[in-house]
Amino acid sequence: MTSRPSRLLAAGLCSAALLALAACGDNPTQRAATGGVGGAVLAGPAGAVVGGTVGAATAN
């Protein structure tokens, strides 16, 4: 098993990567798509939903 600080660090890094990927793209559709893909890679189906939502929400 891993220690609690290691798990918290991993969760924080994954969250930061998800937010960075969600901001990629020139329009809301591209941002939602890159956020969804990034979320799916990092956290599976739930990550895809969160990544897509964050990507769409970061649109100007």
C-alpha positions in Angstrom: 0.0 0.0 0.0 1.0 3.5 -0.5 1.1 6.1 2.2 -1.5 8.8 2.5 0.8 11.7 1.5 1.7 9.8 -1.6 -1.9 9.4 -2.6 -2.7 13.0 -1.9 0.3 14.1 -4.0 -0.8 11.9 -6.9 -4.4 13.2 -6.6 -3.2 16.8 -6.7 -1.0 16.2 -9.7 -3.8 14.5 -11.6 -6.1 17.3 -10.8 -3.6 19.9 -12.0 -3.0 17.9 -15.2 -6.8 17.7 -15.8 -7.2 21.4 -15.5 -4.3 22.1 -17.8 -5.7 19.7 -20.4 -9.1 21.2 -20.1 -7.8 24.6 -21.1 -6.4 23.3 -24.5 -8.3 24.5 -27.6 -9.6 27.6 -29.2 -13.3 27.1 -28.6 -15.6 25.5 -26.1 -16.0 22.3 -28.1 -12.3 21.7 -28.4 -11.8 22.5 -24.7 -14.5 20.0 -23.7 -13.0 17.4 -26.0 -9.5 17.7 -24.7 -10.7 17.9 -21.1 -12.8 14.7 -21.6 -9.9 12.8 -23.2 -7.5 14.0 -20.5 -10.0 13.1 -17.8 -10.6 9.6 -19.3 -6.8 8.9 -19.4 -6.3 10.0 -15.8 -9.5 8.8 -14.0 -11.6 6.7 -16.4 -15.3 7.5 -17.1 -15.8 9.8 -14.1 -12.7 11.8 -15.1 -14.0 12.1 -18.7 -17.2 13.7 -17.4 -15.4 16.1 -15.1 -12.7 16.9 -17.7 -15.4 17.7 -20.3 -17.3 19.9 -17.9 -14.3 21.8 -16.8 -13.2 22.2 -20.4 -16.5 23.6 -21.4 -16.6 25.9 -18.4 -13.2 27.4 -19.2 -14.5 28.8 -22.5 -14.4 32.6 -22.9 
